[in-house]
Amino acid sequence: MRRASISLAKSRPGQVTYASSGDGSPEHIAGELPKSMAEINKILKLPDVRERFATLGADPAGETAEQFGSYIKSEVAKFAKVARERHLELE
């Protein structure tokens, strides 16, 4: 498919444009996010970091993208049920 696109562009100079999603795009960030989360999870397990969070009254809970996705799904389901039961609607 890529070769066909290059051939098409060469056969129509000045008529075919091309763009790349590049750094900072949703596609790029989606690919980098798991790497960042893994590093953050390592940092959150360091004793001095855990101690500092404890002094602030917090308990850091690093998780994987899948775990976070499951959490979000469960929260959406929970609050959707509340909204249905109370007949709430978005304005």
C-alpha positions as CSV (number, residue, x, y, z in Angstrom):
1,M,0.0,0.0,0.0
2,R,2.8,2.4,0.8
3,R,4.5,2.0,-2.6
4,A,1.2,2.7,-4.3
5,S,0.9,6.0,-2.3
6,I,4.5,7.0,-3.3
7,S,3.8,6.1,-6.9
8,L,0.6,8.1,-6.9
9,A,2.4,11.1,-5.4
10,K,5.2,10.9,-8.0
11,S,2.7,10.7,-10.8
12,R,0.8,13.8,-9.6
13,P,3.5,16.4,-8.6
14,G,2.0,19.3,-6.6
15,Q,-1.4,17.5,-6.3
16,V,-0.9,15.0,-3.6
17,T,0.1,16.0,-0.1
18,Y,1.3,13.9,2.8
19,A,1.3,14.4,6.6
20,S,2.5,12.4,9.5
21,S,1.0,12.4,13.0
22,G,4.5,12.8,14.5
23,D,5.6,13.6,18.1
24,G,2.9,14.8,20.4
25,S,0.0,13.3,18.4
26,P,-2.5,11.1,20.0
27,E,-1.0,8.1,18.2
28,H,2.5,9.0,19.5
29,I,1.3,9.6,23.1
30,A,-0.6,6.4,23.1
31,G,2.5,4.5,22.2
32,E,4.7,6.3,24.8
33,L,2.2,6.2,27.7
34,P,2.8,2.6,28.7
35,K,6.6,3.3,28.9
36,S,5.9,6.4,31.1
37,M,3.5,4.6,33.3
38,A,6.1,1.8,33.9
39,E,8.7,4.3,34.9
40,I,6.2,6.1,37.2
41,N,5.3,2.8,38.8
42,K,9.0,2.1,39.5
43,I,9.4,5.5,41.1
44,L,6.2,5.1,43.3
45,K,7.7,1.9,44.8
46,L,10.9,3.7,46.0
47,P,11.0,3.8,49.8
48,D,11.8,7.5,50.0
49,V,9.0,8.4,47.6
50,R,6.5,6.2,49.5
51,E,7.7,7.8,52.8
52,R,7.1,11.3,51.4
53,F,3.7,10.4,50.1
54,A,2.9,9.0,53.6
55,T,3.8,12.3,55.2
56,L,1.3,13.9,53.0
57,G,-1.4,11.4,53.9
58,A,-1.4,9.7,50.5
59,D,-0.9,6.1,49.4
60,P,0.5,6.0,45.9
61,A,-1.0,3.1,43.8
62,G,0.8,2.8,40.5
63,E,-1.0,0.6,38.0
64,T,-0.8,-0.6,34.5
65,A,-2.8,0.9,31.6
66,E,-5.1,-2.1,31.7
67,Q,-5.7,-1.7,35.4
68,F,-6.5,2.0,35.0
69,G,-8.8,1.2,32.1
70,S,-10.7,-1.3,34.2
71,Y,-11.0,1.2,37.0
72,I,-12.4,3.9,34.6
73,K,-14.9,1.4,33.2
74,S,-16.1,0.4,36.7
75,E,-16.4,4.1,37.7
76,V,-18.4,4.9,34.5
77,A,-20.7,1.9,35.2
78,K,-21.2,2.8,38.8
79,F,-22.1,6.4,38.1
80,A,-24.2,5.5,35.1
81,K,-26.3,3.3,37.4
82,V,-26.7,6.2,39.9
83,A,-27.7,8.5,37.1
84,R,-30.3,6.1,35.8
85,E,-31.7,5.4,39.3
86,R,-32.1,9.1,40.0
87,H,-33.2,9.9,36.5
88,L,-30.4,12.4,36.0
89,E,-29.6,13.8,32.6
90,L,-26.8,15.9,31.2
91,E,-27.7,19.5,30.3
